[in-house]
Amino acid sequence: MKSLMCWMQARYVAHGYGLAVVVAAAVASAGCTAVASLTMSPTVLPKASSVAATTPGAVSYQPGMCLNNTQDGAVCKDCCDALDTDADGRKTCRDACAVHDFAQNTSFITITVKSTQGPTGDYSACTLTGSQSTCKVCCDSSNTIENGDRRFCRDACNLMTDDRAAGQAPANQKPPAQKPAGASILSPVAGTYQFTEGPVADAQGNITFSDITAGRIYRWATSGHVSVFVSGLQSPNGLALTHEGVLVACEGGAGRLVTIDAQGNVMPLIASYNGKRFNAPNDLWIDAQGGIYFTDPVYQATLVQDGEYVYYLSPDHGQVTRVISDMVRPNGIVGTSDGKTLYVADHGAGKTYAYTITSAGVLAEKRLFAANGSDGMTLDKSGHVYLTTGNTVLVYDVAGQLIRTIPVPEPPTNVEFGGVDGNTLFITARSSVYTMTQ
């Protein structure tokens, strides 16, 4: 009876994207425990092979349960946090939320999410960040806020913003901390986009990037002007420039790599391996000889090959070789400027590995670089590796030590340095593109 009274005294319903999110707040007078229940109608889960555990020790890691049964990225992350599995498994699930197309989902399940702090918990570390969007990113990426409290934290962000708009300080909160000199500032690039990816810089610092859902490739000029470079493609994704300045694109929807000349003419480059088309080429890197390493995972596509692999296309484009065959779902890929090391993210396993390139298309000495997967990645002039995961860009030094975390308002998909001086970080993030200055 007590628990029923707690529920009836303290619940409220928030509707979004057709999904009812019911949050039961703690009632101090009744001694209740806060619980967030993500309420969805029953559905049939994906086949076991698509939701099998990829993290050692996982008890019931089923990202498909969270991905395919919600229509909201934040709710998907709450679902991941509620899974009965280890921290790596839950993190991998949250990373998967960041790249999932929720518009395709129609049926729902129910997940109970425990809360330890409740609606009145101390969320000051996030509410002092200065803006509603940044505050919510903090809630989702915090190492100290778990499970159902992430939603309470986001609700606190809303209250914080409303109070400030009225010229008042948030209740029970200190005045907002001033942004220190040299702190990162993200600025959106003008334009309306659906799902941005694959940024690549040319020699002048101009950035070319793709919009997967729109089937377009855009060009951002150093003047700040953005224009459509080519349209009518089938889910264009990762982009790279040859040493001659020819654009190479992963046309995932067509299962191939294509080249695009300066006039926007599209020509097939490679479309099959062992007589079958590729699954959905995702990302690529071109070595000094002109050979192309590219990943071929399956997200919204259909598995055509007998697995998800990494390939190498020879410099003369006459031979394609499968070079990595032991990953769950390879995605982001980049090589060092000296051509000695290749980084590849196993997005499905939530890991990023480094390989020694012994010769063109030949890899050796696989080693774990970071215990995080990534959608896309890049390197800066110091050789630091930038990974995109969750709602952050993670920066690692050459030894694989995390040295910086950059919160992003939307889940980032890929990163690249460009601009006149080559020091501006461009972050593609779903429906936006951001630039970062110091």
C-alpha positions as CSV (number, residue, x, y, z in Angstrom):
1,M,0.0,0.0,0.0
2,K,2.8,2.4,0.9
3,S,4.5,2.0,-2.5
4,L,1.2,2.5,-4.3
5,M,0.6,5.7,-2.3
6,C,4.1,6.9,-3.2
7,W,3.4,6.3,-6.9
8,M,0.0,8.0,-6.8
9,Q,1.3,11.1,-4.9
10,A,4.3,11.8,-7.0
11,R,4.0,10.9,-10.7
12,Y,3.9,13.1,-13.7
13,V,3.7,12.3,-17.4
14,A,5.7,13.9,-20.2
15,H,4.8,13.1,-23.8
16,G,7.3,13.3,-26.7
17,Y,7.6,11.6,-30.1
18,G,4.5,9.6,-29.3
19,L,6.2,8.1,-26.2
20,A,4.9,8.4,-22.7
21,V,7.7,8.7,-20.2
22,V,6.4,8.2,-16.6
23,V,8.6,9.5,-13.8
24,A,7.8,8.6,-10.2
25,A,9.5,11.2,-7.9
26,A,10.5,10.5,-4.3
27,V,8.1,11.8,-1.7
28,A,10.1,12.5,1.4
29,S,7.2,12.4,3.8
30,A,6.3,8.8,2.7
31,G,9.9,7.6,2.5
32,C,9.6,6.6,-1.2
33,T,12.3,5.6,-3.5
34,A,12.3,7.4,-6.9
35,V,11.8,5.2,-10.0
36,A,11.7,6.2,-13.6
37,S,9.6,3.8,-15.8
38,L,10.0,4.1,-19.5
39,T,6.5,2.9,-20.6
40,M,6.2,1.3,-24.1
41,S,3.8,-1.2,-25.7
42,P,5.1,-4.8,-26.3
43,T,7.1,-5.7,-29.4
44,V,9.1,-8.5,-30.8
45,L,12.8,-8.1,-30.2
46,P,15.3,-8.5,-33.1
47,K,16.9,-11.8,-33.7
48,A,19.3,-13.0,-31.0
49,S,22.3,-12.5,-33.3
50,S,21.6,-8.8,-33.6
51,V,21.4,-8.2,-29.8
52,A,24.0,-10.7,-28.5
53,A,26.4,-9.5,-25.9
54,T,29.7,-8.1,-27.2
55,T,31.2,-7.2,-23.9
56,P,32.9,-9.9,-21.8
57,G,30.9,-10.5,-18.6
58,A,27.7,-8.9,-19.9
59,V,24.6,-10.5,-18.3
60,S,21.8,-9.4,-20.6
61,Y,23.3,-6.7,-22.9
62,Q,20.6,-6.2,-25.5
63,P,21.1,-2.9,-27.2
64,G,18.5,-3.8,-29.8
65,M,15.9,-3.8,-27.0
66,C,16.7,-0.1,-26.3
67,L,17.4,0.9,-29.9
68,N,14.4,-0.7,-31.7
69,N,11.8,0.1,-29.1
70,T,12.2,3.8,-28.4
71,Q,11.8,7.0,-30.5
72,D,14.0,9.2,-28.5
73,G,17.8,9.2,-28.0
74,A,17.6,10.3,-24.3
75,V,15.1,7.6,-23.5
76,C,17.3,5.0,-25.3
77,K,20.2,6.0,-23.1
78,D,18.1,5.6,-20.0
79,C,17.1,2.2,-21.2
80,C,20.8,1.3,-21.7
81,D,21.5,2.4,-18.1
82,A,18.8,0.1,-16.8
83,L,20.2,-3.0,-18.5
84,D,21.4,-5.7,-16.2
85,T,25.0,-5.8,-17.4
86,D,28.4,-4.3,-16.8
87,A,29.4,-0.7,-17.3
88,D,31.1,-1.4,-20.7
89,G,28.0,-3.1,-21.9
90,R,25.8,-0.2,-20.9
91,K,28.2,2.3,-22.5
92,T,28.3,0.3,-25.7
93,C,24.5,0.4,-25.8
94,R,24.5,4.2,-25.2
95,D,27.0,4.7,-28.0
96,A,24.6,2.7,-30.3
97,C,21.8,5.1,-29.4
98,A,23.9,7.9,-30.8
99,V,23.9,6.5,-34.3
100,H,20.4,4.9,-34.5
101,D,17.6,6.2,-36.7
102,F,14.7,6.3,-34.3
103,A,12.3,7.5,-37.0
104,Q,12.0,3.9,-38.1
105,N,10.7,2.6,-34.7
106,T,7.1,2.0,-34.1
107,S,6.7,-0.5,-31.2
108,F,7.8,-0.3,-27.6
109,I,8.7,-2.2,-24.4
110,T,8.9,-1.3,-20.7
111,I,12.1,-0.7,-18.8
112,T,12.3,0.2,-15.1
113,V,15.1,2.6,-14.3
114,K,16.2,3.0,-10.7
115,S,17.1,6.3,-9.2
116,T,19.3,7.0,-6.3
117,Q,19.1,10.8,-6.1
118,G,15.6,11.5,-7.2
119,P,14.3,14.9,-8.5
120,T,15.9,16.9,-5.7
121,G,19.4,15.4,-6.1
122,D,22.6,17.5,-6.4
123,Y,22.9,18.1,-10.2
124,S,24.9,21.3,-9.7
125,A,27.8,20.1,-11.8
126,C,25.5,20.1,-14.8
127,T,23.2,23.0,-14.0
128,L,26.2,25.3,-13.6
129,T,27.4,24.6,-17.2
130,G,25.6,27.7,-18.4
131,S,23.0,26.6,-21.0
132,Q,20.1,24.1,-21.3
133,S,21.7,22.1,-24.1
134,T,25.1,21.9,-22.5
135,C,23.5,21.0,-19.2
136,K,21.7,18.0,-20.8
137,V,24.8,16.8,-22.5
138,C,26.5,16.9,-19.0
139,C,23.6,14.8,-17.6
140,D,23.9,12.1,-20.3
141,S,27.7,11.9,-20.1
142,S,28.4,12.3,-16.4
143,N,30.3,9.6,-14.7
144,T,28.5,10.3,-11.4
145,I,24.9,10.3,-12.5
146,E,23.4,6.9,-13.2
147,N,20.2,5.3,-14.5
148,G,16.9,7.2,-13.8
149,D,18.7,10.2,-12.4
150,R,19.8,11.2,-15.8
151,R,16.2,12.2,-16.6
152,F,15.8,14.0,-13.3
153,C,19.1,15.8,-14.2
154,R,17.7,16.9,-17.6
155,D,14.5,18.1,-15.9
156,A,16.7,20.2,-13.6
157,C,18.3,21.7,-16.7
158,N,14.9,22.8,-17.9
159,L,14.1,24.5,-14.5
160,M,17.5,26.1,-14.5
161,T,16.9,27.7,-17.9
162,D,13.5,28.9,-17.0
163,D,14.7,30.6,-13.8
164,R,17.6,32.3,-15.6
165,A,15.2,33.6,-18.3
166,A,13.2,35.3,-15.5
167,G,16.4,36.9,-14.2
168,Q,16.5,34.7,-11.1
169,A,19.2,32.3,-9.8
170,P,18.1,28.6,-9.8
171,A,16.7,27.5,-6.5
172,N,19.3,26.0,-4.2
173,Q,22.0,26.5,-6.7
174,K,25.1,28.7,-6.8
175,P,25.5,31.4,-9.4
176,P,26.7,30.0,-12.7
177,A,30.5,29.6,-13.0
178,Q,32.2,31.8,-15.6
179,K,33.6,30.1,-18.6
180,P,37.4,30.1,-18.2
181,A,39.6,31.7,-20.7
182,G,40.5,29.3,-23.5
183,A,37.5,27.1,-22.9
184,S,35.9,25.4,-25.9
185,I,33.1,27.2,-27.7
186,L,31.0,25.3,-30.3
187,S,29.4,27.3,-33.0
188,P,26.8,25.8,-35.5
189,V,27.5,26.0,-39.2
190,A,24.6,27.6,-41.1
191,G,22.2,25.3,-42.9
192,T,19.4,22.8,-42.4
193,Y,20.6,19.2,-42.4
194,Q,19.2,15.7,-41.6
195,F,22.1,13.5,-40.7
196,T,25.6,14.9,-41.3
197,E,28.8,12.8,-41.6
198,G,32.1,12.4,-43.3
199,P,33.9,15.8,-43.1
200,V,37.1,16.2,-45.0
201,A,39.3,19.2,-45.5
202,D,41.1,20.3,-48.7
203,A,44.4,22.0,-48.9
204,Q,42.8,25.5,-48.4
205,G,40.9,24.4,-45.4
206,N,37.5,24.2,-47.0
207,I,35.3,21.3,-45.6
208,T,33.2,18.9,-47.6
209,F,30.7,16.9,-45.6
210,S,27.8,14.5,-46.4
211,D,24.1,14.4,-45.4
212,I,23.3,10.7,-45.3
213,T,19.5,11.0,-45.2
214,A,19.3,13.8,-47.7
215,G,21.6,12.1,-50.2
216,R,23.7,15.2,-50.5
217,I,27.3,16.3,-50.2
218,Y,27.9,19.9,-49.1
219,R,30.9,22.2,-49.2
220,W,31.7,24.8,-46.5
221,A,34.1,27.5,-47.7
222,T,36.5,29.3,-45.5
223,S,34.4,32.4,-46.1
224,G,31.6,30.6,-44.1
225,H,29.4,30.0,-47.2
226,V,27.8,26.5,-47.5
227,S,26.6,25.1,-50.8
228,V,25.4,21.8,-52.2
229,F,28.2,20.1,-54.1
230,V,26.3,17.0,-55.3
231,S,22.9,15.5,-54.7
232,G,20.9,12.4,-55.6
233,L,23.3,9.9,-53.9
234,Q,22.2,6.9,-51.9
235,S,23.2,7.5,-48.3
236,P,26.6,9.1,-48.8
237,N,28.8,8.7,-45.7
238,G,32.6,8.9,-45.2
239,L,34.6,11.2,-47.5
240,A,38.3,11.5,-48.4
241,L,40.4,13.3,-50.9
242,T,43.0,11.7,-53.1
243,H,46.5,13.3,-53.4
244,E,45.2,14.7,-56.7
245,G,42.2,16.3,-54.9
246,V,39.6,13.9,-56.2
247,L,36.8,13.3,-53.8
248,V,36.2,9.6,-52.8
249,A,32.9,8.9,-51.1
250,C,31.4,5.9,-49.3
251,E,27.9,5.6,-50.9
252,G,26.5,3.2,-48.3
253,G,23.1,2.9,-49.8
254,A,24.5,1.6,-53.1
255,G,27.2,-0.6,-51.4
256,R,30.1,1.0,-53.1
257,L,32.9,3.6,-53.2
258,V,32.6,6.3,-55.8
259,T,34.8,9.2,-57.0
260,I,33.3,12.7,-57.6
261,D,35.2,15.2,-59.8
262,A,35.2,19.0,-59.5
263,Q,32.1,19.3,-61.6
264,G,30.1,16.9,-59.4
265,N,30.2,13.9,-61.8
266,V,29.9,10.6,-59.9
267,M,31.9,7.6,-61.1
268,P,31.9,4.1,-59.5
269,L,35.2,3.1,-58.0
270,I,34.7,-0.3,-56.3
271,A,31.4,-2.1,-55.6
272,S,31.9,-5.7,-54.9
273,Y,34.1,-8.4,-53.2
274,N,34.0,-12.0,-54.2
275,G,31.1,-11.4,-56.6
276,K,28.9,-9.7,-54.0
277,R,28.3,-6.0,-53.4
278,F,29.5,-4.5,-50.1
279,N,27.2,-4.1,-47.2
280,A,27.3,-0.3,-46.7
281,P,30.8,1.3,-46.9
282,N,30.9,3.7,-44.0
283,D,34.3,5.4,-43.5
284,L,37.7,5.4,-45.3
285,W,41.3,6.6,-45.2
286,I,43.7,7.0,-48.1
287,D,47.4,6.1,-47.6
288,A,50.4,7.8,-49.1
289,Q,50.5,5.3,-52.0
290,G,46.8,6.1,-52.9
291,G,45.4,2.8,-51.5
292,I,42.1,3.1,-49.6
293,Y,41.3,1.4,-46.3
294,F,37.5,1.4,-45.7
295,T,35.0,-0.1,-43.3
296,D,31.9,-2.0,-44.3
297,P,29.5,-2.3,-41.4
298,V,25.7,-2.9,-41.3
299,Y,23.4,-0.4,-39.5
300,Q,20.2,0.2,-41.4
301,A,21.4,-1.8,-44.4
302,T,21.1,-5.5,-45.1
303,L,24.0,-7.9,-44.5
304,V,25.2,-8.9,-48.0
305,Q,28.7,-10.1,-47.3
306,D,29.2,-12.9,-44.8
307,G,30.2,-10.4,-42.1
308,E,31.3,-6.8,-41.3
309,Y,34.9,-6.2,-42.3
310,V,37.6,-3.7,-43.2
311,Y,39.0,-3.7,-46.7
312,Y,41.9,-2.3,-48.7
313,L,41.7,-1.1,-52.3
314,S,45.1,-1.1,-54.0
315,P,46.5,2.2,-55.3
316,D,45.7,1.1,-58.9
317,H,42.2,0.3,-57.9
318,G,42.5,-3.1,-59.4
319,Q,42.4,-5.3,-56.3
320,V,40.5,-5.3,-53.1
321,T,41.6,-7.2,-50.0
322,R,39.9,-8.0,-46.7
323,V,42.4,-6.8,-44.1
324,I,40.4,-7.0,-40.8
325,S,37.9,-9.8,-40.2
326,D,37.6,-10.1,-36.4
327,M,35.5,-7.0,-35.5
328,V,31.9,-6.9,-34.4
329,R,31.1,-3.7,-36.3
330,P,34.0,-1.6,-37.7
331,N,33.3,2.0,-38.3
332,G,35.6,5.0,-37.9
333,I,39.1,4.7,-39.4
334,V,42.2,7.0,-39.8
335,G,45.9,6.6,-40.3
336,T,48.9,8.6,-39.1
337,S,50.6,11.0,-41.4
338,D,53.8,8.9,-41.5
339,G,51.7,5.9,-42.7
340,K,52.9,3.6,-39.9
341,T,49.8,3.3,-37.8
342,L,46.1,2.7,-38.6
343,Y,43.4,3.3,-36.0
344,V,40.1,1.5,-36.5
345,A,37.0,1.7,-34.2
346,D,35.0,-1.4,-33.5
347,H,31.8,0.5,-32.8
348,G,29.9,-2.8,-32.1
349,A,32.3,-3.8,-29.4
350,G,32.9,-0.4,-28.0
351,K,36.7,-0.5,-28.6
352,T,39.2,1.3,-30.7
353,Y,42.3,-0.6,-31.9
354,A,45.7,0.5,-33.4
355,Y,47.5,-1.5,-36.0
356,T,51.0,-1.3,-37.4
357,I,51.0,-0.9,-41.2
358,T,53.9,-3.1,-42.4
359,S,53.3,-2.4,-46.1
360,A,50.4,-1.2,-48.3
361,G,47.3,-3.2,-47.2
362,V,49.2,-5.3,-44.7
363,L,48.4,-4.8,-41.0
364,A,50.1,-6.3,-37.9
365,E,50.4,-5.9,-34.1
366,K,46.7,-5.3,-33.3
367,R,46.5,-3.6,-29.9
368,L,43.7,-2.0,-27.9
369,F,44.1,1.8,-28.1
370,A,41.0,2.9,-26.2
371,A,38.1,1.2,-24.4
372,N,35.7,3.3,-26.4
373,G,34.2,2.7,-29.8
374,S,33.7,5.6,-32.2
375,D,31.6,6.6,-35.2
376,G,34.2,8.7,-36.8
377,M,37.7,9.9,-35.9
378,T,40.5,12.2,-36.8
379,L,44.0,13.2,-35.7
380,D,45.4,16.6,-34.8
381,K,48.9,17.9,-35.7
382,S,50.2,16.4,-32.4
383,G,48.9,12.9,-33.3
384,H,46.1,13.1,-30.7
385,V,43.2,10.9,-31.6
386,Y,39.7,12.3,-31.6
387,L,36.8,9.8,-31.2
388,T,33.1,10.5,-31.4
389,T,31.0,8.6,-28.9
390,G,27.7,9.3,-27.0
391,N,27.3,13.1,-26.8
392,T,31.0,13.8,-26.6
393,V,34.2,14.0,-28.6
394,L,37.0,12.2,-26.6
395,V,40.6,13.1,-27.2
396,Y,43.4,10.6,-26.5
397,D,47.2,11.1,-26.6
398,V,49.4,8.8,-28.6
399,A,49.7,6.5,-25.6
400,G,45.9,5.9,-25.4
401,Q,45.3,8.2,-22.4
402,L,42.2,10.3,-22.3
403,I,43.3,13.9,-22.1
404,R,40.1,15.8,-23.0
405,T,36.3,15.5,-23.3
406,I,34.3,17.9,-25.5
407,P,30.6,17.8,-24.9
408,V,28.4,18.2,-28.0
409,P,24.7,19.3,-28.0
410,E,23.9,16.4,-30.4
411,P,25.5,13.0,-30.8
412,P,28.6,13.6,-32.9
413,T,29.2,11.4,-35.9
414,N,32.6,12.5,-37.2
415,V,35.3,15.1,-36.9
416,E,37.9,16.9,-39.0
417,F,40.3,19.8,-38.7
418,G,40.0,22.6,-41.3
419,G,39.7,26.3,-41.7
420,V,42.4,28.7,-43.0
421,D,44.9,27.7,-40.3
422,G,43.8,24.1,-40.2
423,N,43.2,24.4,-36.4
424,T,39.4,24.6,-36.4
425,L,37.7,21.4,-35.4
426,F,34.6,20.6,-37.4
427,I,32.1,18.2,-35.7
428,T,29.3,16.7,-37.7
429,A,26.4,15.9,-35.4
430,R,23.2,14.6,-36.7
431,S,21.2,17.6,-37.9
432,S,24.0,20.1,-37.3
433,V,27.7,20.8,-38.0
434,Y,29.7,22.5,-35.3
435,T,33.0,24.3,-35.3
436,M,35.2,24.5,-32.2
437,T,37.4,27.4,-31.3
438,Q,39.7,28.0,-28.3
